[in-house]
Every structure is written in structure tokens, then in C-alpha cells.
């Protein structure tokens, strides 16, 4: 009896948050990715399952929370599925937190549910919720900081200020996008101080700083755990400098500089397009109207959210590393749009109720229900990864095609982390050794040598690659270990060349034919129908066609090779790398017009790659367009000055 009364009381007070959690989690389960996915998914799964130290900034909070959630699930589920499930659980918690925050700001229950589910099923957030990624936890942390900050501002209570500081420090260990909310918080308290009434004692501010450091102290997990066990370790963290560079993502800071004007304009267009299409194009006016309503009704929330959107936009405009990866950097903006959408929905409800007779609750219920249904119907097809086995099958195909006891040197995010996960966690092909050519994860450089200068590390890797290649050719007995490269970027030893074998490249002596390298490619994965618009998944499928073209080219069947290359570019229309590589192959076949067409597409996709301009200049010279070629070379020289 008592428990039912307590449950009834909790339900009446918190049912919008509970309902948002339950509905979003149910949908996430139905659309959950069943295995490893693209980009950093494999590394993050391995680092969470084996308690490793993944790529900067290390994400210690996700590694620990994800392992805690997934530990009782694996077995019976695979490590990949269990950690994908942990991500979905955290994303559902973010939806619940959004509904709870809105409810605490006085919004009606159905409006809270509708806005929370609309954010939960927005295109980018949904896509990150059903795979192993840190953004679910990161959005939980942002919402927690919002809630504590607004409570501190409204109640003038130092305890909430300390809580907000602690949650901020903790949230930074989930993802650095947490810092994007700091200017809005600072502006909020500055406005309160100017108007009077919001003044904190110096002791309170010092205590807040201490609480932030206590929350951030979870990063100590990284140097303590780094190098221990069989976990995935991005690199050594033994020195204060290496740890600092890892925590601040120093390797990626060069991706945020002031790029040329055309790149800024392109980024702005991408950001605006994303904001318009993430929920539904029809909801865009409602979000804009919500921003006006928020300013009228809840200035504190409006200041924090609108300032965060502006800061996020500035960061996006200066980003020039990977256009396809830009969407996730706008998640803080999407979260703010989800909050503002609630104000627009409630304003629309009031206007509808003003002209409606009869039951006043019906329009409110319908708006809270129909808006998220509109978002779900828009994004379900592209966000449903329940049948997304393409990355898993791609990695398994690469490993299956290698001969016994082979050594594979990997490179690039689209396959390296998939292979790492399948090989080291699921135990596929234990006879094979994997090494990453840029020293991420499995490395030819020892942990002690990882403290050397990066140029010295690169030299050591190349020397050891050359030794592996030489031994592979010199010792062709049963004790020899064949060497393969995932990407034929550069041969470490003279007198050897790459020979395509399935989805990788074997090593042969120059001028020799390697008849054993001929592998009949199974194109089933390449031809699988998929609703995914993820350019990384498309590139995986395109790689099958590209390698088929490589095999045809090696056999002298150049017309069929050209068709296969072109098919690869068609399958991955948004992959700058694929169009660039296809342009190289067509240039070798002297198909200049076709090569220029693909090169132009590569430039349109990413206009900040000097090597693309140099290749374009080469094509134009072959066509006799020397003045145009010189212009491209000048452009390439300018781009080299951009960090």
C-alpha cells in the first residue's frame, strides 16, 4: 500500500521524465546497431570493455560508466552490442533530463514530453544514441549543468552553484563540448550582477572552483590505467606534457582556426541546413518563435541557450578537418533547439486553445504527441541501424582474406578501429598481427619509445615496416610471414611494390607477378541495400568496388576497372577520399575528363586539401590548361600555411 502510494506520487510528479525515458529507450532498442560501427566506434567499444584509454580527450567518464552498465550484459550479448546499449540508455537519460528541466521551468507535462522526444529522435542525436559514442553522456552532463546553474541563479543558493561547478568539471571528462556552455553561464551571472541581486561571496567562488576540480579529477583514471591490461590505449601518457596534450585534444586544435571565407560560408550553410532538417523543416519556425517566447518568459534559460548556440556556431565556422564529421559538433546547438522548441509548442497550444471550445487539454495533448511523431517519421529511415552489419562484415572480410600468420598494417579510421575490435575483442584471426601505421592503438613503436619526438617515432616505424617487408619476401618458407597494407600510401622499402589482394594490398618485388594474390571478391556487402546515409558506411561499400577496380587493373582489364572505380565514387558521393582516389586511377588510364570530374567533386566536398589541388593541376596540365593549373598550385601553396 505504501509503495503504491509512493509510486503514484513519483509518477504524478515526474511522469514526463519517466515517459520520455521509456519511449526513447524503447525506440532506441528497436533501432540499435547490433555490432561495431564506423569511425571511432570500435576503439571506444574496446577501450570501454577492456578499460583502456581511448583517443583524446580520453573520455574516462564514458569508459567507466559504459563498463559499469555493460558488464552484466556481456555475455550474453557481444561487447559491441552491450556498449551500444549503454549508449542508448544514457541517451534516454538525456531525454528524461530535458523533460525534467522543462518541467522545473513551469512547462506543461505534454509539452515537456513532446520537446524531449523531439530532441531524442533528432537525426544526429538519434544516430549517436544507437552506437557506442560519448555524446549521449555528454548531453546528460550539459543538461545537468543547465539545471544546477538555473537553480543557483533563481534561488541565489550557493549549494546549487557548487553543484553546477562539480557537474561542469565532471561533464568535461565526458566531452570537451561542455566548455561551450561556459560563456552562456558567465553571461547569465554577469547580467544578474549588473542588475543586482546575484552576488556571490569570494569564498563561494573559490569553493566552486574546487568543486569543478573535484569533478574533473576523474581524469586521473587515464594516467593510472594507461598501458595496463589488454585495453585499447591511444598512446603513452607517462609525462605531464603527454597527459596535458591528451586532455586538451592538442592534436585536433589545428582543426579550429580561421579558414578561408569560402570555407566559412560552406560551414555556415551546412550548419543552417542541419538546424533546419534535424527535427523537421516544418518545425523550424516553431523553434525560432520559441526563442522569442523564451526571451519573454524565461530570460535566464534564454540567455544560456542562445549564447551557447552562438558559441557553438563560432566553433563550427572555424572547423575545417572533416566536413562529414561536423554534425556531431553541433549537438549542443540541437539540445538548445530542443529546449526552445518547448516554448514554441506551448505558445502554439495557447493560441489553439484560445480559438477552441470544449476540452482544453486536447490541443495540448495533440501537440505533445504529434510533434515527436513528425520527427520520428522524418528520421527513422536513416537512424535505424538495427540491420547495420556492413562495418562488421567489412572487417571480417578483410581478415578472412589474409593468408595464415599474416601481418596487416592498417591506416585510416574507416577500417582500423573495426579491425582492432574484431581482432582483439572478438578474437577473429588470432594468427594475424595488426599494426597501425600512425601509431594509434597497436604500434610498432614500444611504449618507452612513445616518449620520443614524433618525427623520431615515425622514423622508427618506417624502419621496422621496411624490415617486415624485407623478411616477408626473403623468407618464403613456411616460417615466413606475409605483409599486407590496408592503404598503399607509401612503400617503406625500395624494390618492392603493392599488389591488390582482396580488400588489402600484399607486398611483392617490383617486376614480379604474385599469382597467389588473386582473390575473388565477395561483393555481397557492397551490394547490400541500406537506408543509411552515413558517408562512412557508404565509403566502406565503395571500398569493395575500388578494390575490384584494382584487381581488374592488375589483370589488364582496364575498361572494367574504370567502371568499378566509377561505381565506387557513385556509392560514396560524399567521400572526398573516394573521389580523389578515383581521380588518380582515371588519370593513370588517361581518362582526363572523367578524372577532372571526380577531382572537382573532391574539391567541392573539402576545399582545404593541398594534395587535391596538386592532383588537379596535374590533370589540367595533361589537358593543356597550364594557366588554370598554375592557379591551382598557388591555391595549394596558400593552404599549406593553414595549420
N, C-alpha and C positions, 0 to 999 in steps of 0.2 A: 504493500500500500504506500509506504513512504517512498520507495524507489519510483513508483509510478507517478507520484506527485512531483518528485524532484525532476524526473524526466520530462513531465508535462511542462513544468516551469522553464526548464532549459530550452525545450523545443519552442515554446511561445516567444522566448526572448531572442533565441539565436537561430531560429529556423531558416532565415535567408542564407546564413553562412553554411549551415548543415546541408541545406538543399543544393546550394551551389557546389559544395564539395562532392556530394553524392552523384549529382547529374554529370558533372565534368569527369569525375573518376570513372563512371560507368562508360562514358563515350570514349575516354582515353583507352580503357581496357579493350574495347572493341576495335580500336584503330591502332593499337600498339605495334611497334616494329618487333618482329619475332626474333631478330638476331642482331648482329653487328651492322652498323650503318656506315656512312661515308664520313670524310674529313677526320676529325679527332675522336670519333665515337669509339673506335677500337682501343685507342690509347687510354681514354677515360674509363672505359669498362675495365681494362686490365689494371690500371692504377687504383681503381676503387676496389676491385675484387681481391687484389693482392696487396693492397695498402702501399702503393708506390707514390712517387712524386711526379705528377704529370707536367705538361708544358706550362710556361709562365701564364698566370701567376701561381701555379701550383694547386689552387682550389682545395685547400686542406679541409674546409668545412664540408664540401660536397663529398670528398673521399671518405670522410668519417661517417657522415650521416647516411650516404649511399650504402656504405658497407654495413652499417647497423640495420638498415631496412632490408637489404638484400640477403644478409647472412642466413636467416631462417628459410629463405625461398630457394636457395641453390645448394643441393638439389631440393625438390625435383626439377625445377626449371634450370635452364642453362644460365651461366653467369651473365651473358648479354641480356637475356630476357628479364632476369631478376633486377638488373640495374636499370634497364629501360622502365621497368615497373616502378622502381624507386623514383625515377624522374617524373613519372605520371602522378604518383602520389603527392610529390612536392608541388607539382603544377596545380593539382586540385586544391591543395592547401592555400596556394596563392589566390585562387578564385574565391575560396572561403574568406580569406583575409580581406580581399577587396570588398566583398559583400558586407563583412563586418565593419569595415571602416566607413563605408557609406551609411550603414545603419546608425553608427555612432554620430554621424553628422546630421541626422534627422531625416534621412530619406525614407520613403515608404518601402515596405518589405518587398513587394513585387518589383519595384524599380531596382532595388539592390540586387535581387536575383538576376534580373534581365541584364543589367550592366556587367555583373560579374561573369555570367556565362558568355556574354558577347566578347569580353576580353579573353576568356578561356578558349574560345573557338575562333579567335582571330587567326589569320593564316600563319604568320610566323611563330607566334607563341604555341599554337597547336602543334606545328611541325617539330618544335623543340621539346614539347611535353611528352612525345611518344618515342623518343630516343634517349640514349644516355647523354645528357647535356646539363650544364650548370645553370642554365637560365631560369629554370623553374625555381630553384632555390634562391637565385639572385632576386627574382621578382618578389618572393616571400619576404626577403630581407628589406627590400625597398619599401614595401607596404608597411612592414613593422616599424621602420624608421618614420615614415609618414605619420602613422597613428600616434606614436610616442611624442613626436615633435608637436603635432597639433594639440595633443592633450597638455603638453607643457606650456604652450602658448596660451591656450584658452584658460587653463586653471592657475597659471602662474605658480606651478608646483615644481620645486627643484627635483623632486623624485622622478618625475617624468623626463626632465632634462637629462638626468643621469642615465635613465633607461634608454633614451634616444641615443645618447653618446655611445653607450655599450653596444646597442644594436647596430649602430653605424660601423663601429670597429669590427664587429663580428661579420657584418654584411660585406665589408671589403674583402674578407677572405673567401667569400663566395664568388665575387667577380668585381673587377675594378669599375664597372659601370655604376657602382654605388656612389662614387665620388661626384657623379653628375647631379645628384640631388643636393649636394652641399651648398652650392651658390643660392639655390632657392630657399633653403633653410636659413642661411645667413641673411638673405634679403628680408625674409619674414620677421626675424628678430630685430633687424635694423629698423624696419618700418615701425615695429612696436615700440622700440626705444625712442624713436623720433617723436612719435605721437604721445609717448608717456605711458607708464603703467607696466612696461616689460623691462625690468632692470634686474639683472642677476648679480648676486654678490661675487666678488672675485674668487672666494673660496669655492663657490658653486661651479664657476667656470673651470677652475683648476681640477676640481673633482670630476667634472665632465670629461676633461682631457684624460684623466687617469682611467675613467671607466671605458673610454674608447680604446685605450691601450690594452686594458684587460680583455676586452672583446677581441681585439686584433691579435692577442697573444697566442691564439690557436695556430698561428703560422709557425710556431716553434715545432709543430709536428714535422715540418718539412726537413730542417737540418737534422732532427733526431732520427727520422725514418729513412732519409736519403741513403741509398746504397744498400739497405738491409733487405734480406729476403729475396724473393724472386719477383718482386713487384716491378712495375714499369717506372723507370727513372729517366727523366728527360736529360739530365746531365748532373755533374757533381755540384754540390752546394757546401763544400767544406770551408770556404773562406767567406768573410763578411761581404766582400765585394760580389762574389758569385751569388750569394743569397740575396743581396740588395738588387742586383740586376734581374734576378728571377722574380722577386716580389713586385718589382715595378714594371715588369714586362719590357725591359730596356731594348730587347731585340725587336720589338714592334713599334717603338716610339717614332722611328723614322717613317712609319706609315701615316703619321699625323703631322704633316707640315702644310704650308700654304702651296697648293699645286697651281698649275696654270688656270686661267679663267675658264677655259672650256671644260676643264675637269670639274671645277666648282659648279658650273651650270649643269653639267651632266649629273653630278651628285644631288643637286637640288631637285632636278626633275625626277630622279629615282626616289628620293625621299618623299616628295609630294605624291607621286604615284603610289608609293607604298601606303602612305597615310590614308589615301582615298580608297584603296582597294582592300586593305587589311580586314575590315569588317564587312562593309558593303557600300558601294558607291552612293546608294540612296541615304545612308546614314551620315554621310559627311556633313550635310547642312545641319543635322541634329547635333553633331559634335561641336561645330562652330557656334551654334546657338547655345549649347551647353556651356561653352567658355564664357559667353556673355552673362548667362544666368549665374554661373559660379561666382563671377566677379560681383554680381549684385547681392547674392545670398550668402556666400561663404568666402569672403576675401582671403582668409588665411589659406584655405585649400587652393584657391585660385592662384595666389602668389607662388606657392610651392610648385604646383603642377606646371603652370605656364612658364615659369623660369626654367624648370627642368627641361621642358620641351625645347626652349630656345638654346640652352647649353648643349643639349643633345644634337640639335641641328648644326650648331657650330662645329662640333666634333665630326659629324658626318660629312660636312662640306670640306673638311681638311683631310679626309681619309682617301688614300689612293693605293691601297695594297691589293685588294681583290674586290671588284665591284659585286661579284656574286655573293660575297660574304658580308655585305654591308647591312643586310636586312636585320640581322640579329643585334647590331649595334644600335638599332632604333627601338628596341623593346621598351626602354624607359619612356620614350615618347608614346608608344602604344598603350602602356599602362596608364599614363596620364590621360590619353584619349578615352580609355575605358571609364575613368573617374568622371571626366567631363560629359561623357555620353549620358550618365545618370541624370545630370541636371537637365539636359535636353529632353530626355524621356519624361521626366517629371513635369517639365513645363508643357510638353505636348499633352500629357494626361490632363493637366488642369484646363487647358484650352478645350479639349474634347468634352470634359465634364461640364464645362460652362454652357455648352450648347446641347447637352444631352439630358433627357429626362429619364426618370426611373432609377435603377440601381446605379449608384455612383461608382461602385467597385469594379464593374465590368470593364470599362475602358482601361483602368489601371492594370487589371489582370491581363487583358489582351496585349497591352504594350509590353509588359514584362515578359510575356510568353513569345510574342511574335517577333520581337527584335532579335533575340538569340537564335530563334529558328531560321530567320533570314540569314544570319551569319553562318550557321551550320550548313544550310543548303548551299551557300556560296563556296565554302572552303572544304567541305567533306571530301570531295573527289581528290583533291590534291594533298590533303593532310592525312588521309587514310593510308597508313603504312603496314596494315595487318598482313599483307601479302608481299612485303618488300624483302625478297630473298636475293635480289640481284647482287648487292655487295658481298654477301656470304658466298654465293656461288662463284663470283668472280675470283675471290681469294682462293677458294677451294680449287678452282680450275687451274690457277697459276701453280699452286703447289703440286697438284696431281700430275701436271705435265713435266715436272722436273725429274731427271733420272735419279737413281739411288745415290744418297750421300752427297747431293749437290750443295753448292754454296750459292746463295742468291743475295746480290747486293741491290737493296731497294732504294727508292728515291721518290719523293712526291707524296702528298697527303692522300691522294685518291686511292692508293693501294697499300702503302707501307703499314698503316695502322691496322687495316683489315687483316693483313698477313700476320702482323705481330700478334693480334688477338687469337686468330685461328691456330697459329703455331704454338704460342706459349701458354695459352689458357685452355683451349680445347684440345690441344695435343695432336693436331694434324701434322703429318710428316715429321716425326721426331728425328729422322735421319738427316734432315736438311738443316743447314745453318743459315740464319738470316743476319745480315748486317745492313745498317743504314748508312748510306754514303756521306750524309751530313752529320753523322754522329748523334742522332736522336734515338734514344732507346738502346737498341743493340748496336754496339760500336766496336770498331777495330782498334780504337784507342782505349787504353786501360783507364781505370778510374783515377789513378795517380797522374797519368799523362793528361787527363782532362783539366788539370790546373795550368797547363802550358798556354802560351799565347795561341789564339785561334789559328793564326797562319801556320804555326808550328804543328798544331794538331792536324790541319788539313794536309800538310806535307807528309806526316806520318801515315795518315790514312791512305794517301795515294801510293806511298812506297809499299805498304802492306797489300794493297789491292794488286799492285804490279807483281808482287811475289806470288800471290794466289793464282794470278793468270798464268805466270810462267810455269809454275808447278803443274797446273792443270794440263797444259799442253805437253810439258816434258815427260810427265809420268802418265802414260795412257794405260797402265796396267790396272789390275783390279783395285789397287790401293790408291789410284788417282782420284781426285775429287773435282768434277766438272764445275766450272764457274759460270754463273749467269748474271745478267744485269736486267733490271726491270726497265731502265731508261738508258738508251745508248748515247748518253751525253758526251762522255769523253773516255777514251781507252787509256788506262793508266800505264800501259807498257807498249813500247814500239814493236812493230812487226806482227801485230795482232789486229783482228777486226771483229765486228759484231755480226752474228748470223741469227736471224729470227728463228725461234723455236717455240711454237705455240704462242703464249702471251708474254714471253720474255725473250731475251737475246743471249745466245750462247757465245763463247769465245772460240775463234778459230785463227789459225795462222793466215796471214794475208796471202791470197792466191790459192788457198786450199778450199776444197768443197767438203762440207760436212753433211754427208747424206743422212746421218742419224738425226740431224736437227729438224727434218721434215716431220711435222706433227699435224694431223688432220684436226683442225679447229672445230670444236662443237659450238655452233652458232645459236644454240637454243636460248642461252641467256641474252644474247644480243638481239634476238627477235621477240623476246617476251614483251607482251603488251603491258604497259604500266601507265597509270594515270599521273605518276609523279612528274612534276615539272622541275625537280631539283636538278640543277645543271651538273652536279657531281655525279648523280646516278646516270644521267644521260651520257656523261663522259666515259663512265665505266662501260656502258654498252657500245659507245663509239670506239673504245679501245679494241674490241673484238674485230670490228671492221677494219680498223687501221692495221692491226697485225695480220689480218687476212690479206690486205693490200701488200704488206711487207713480204709475205710468203709468195704471192703471185709475182711481185717484182723480182725476187730472188730467182724464181723459176723462169724469168724472161717473158712472162705473160703480162706485158705492160698495160694493155688495154683493160684487162680485168683488174689489174692493180689500181689503175686510175679510178675505175668505177667503185671499187671498195673504199679507197680513200675518200672519194666524194660522198659515199654513203655515210662514212664516219662523221663527216662535217655536218651532214644533214640530220643525223641522230642527235648531235650535240650542238644546236645552233648558237648557244650562249657561251660556249667554251672558247676562250681566246687561244688557249694552248692547242686545241684540236685544229682550229682553222690555221694557226701558224704552222703547225707540223704538216698539215695537208699542203699548204702553200710551198713548203720546202720540197716535198715529194713531187709535186707537179712541176716545180721549177727544174728538178733533175730530169724530168721527162720532156722538158722544153715546151710545156703547155703554159705559155706565158699569160694568156688572157685569163685562164682558169686560176692560175696561181695568184695573179693580182686580185682577182675577185675575192678569194679567201683571205688574202693578206689585208685587203681593205676592211673586210668584216672583223678581222682581229684588231685592227686599229680602232674601229668604231666601238668594240667591246671594251678595250682598255688602251687608251691613247698615251700611256705613260711608260711603255716598254721600249727602251732604245733598240733592242735587238730586232724588234718588229720593223722599225723604220729602216734599219740597215738591210734587212732582207728585202723590204720594198724597194729600196734604192737599187739593189742588185737586179731585181726584176725589171725595173724601169730602164736601167742601162741596157739590159738584153733586148728591150723593145726599142732602143734608140732614143729614149726620152731623158736625155742627160741633164737638162735644166731641172726637171721635176725630181730626178734622182738626187741632185745636189741639195735641193730644198729639204728632202727627207733626211739626208745626212746632217744638215745643220740642225734639224729638229732633234735628231738623236744626240748630238753633242750637248744641246741645251738640257736635255733630260738627264744626262749623266751628272749634272750639277745638283739635281734634286736628291736629297738623302734617301 
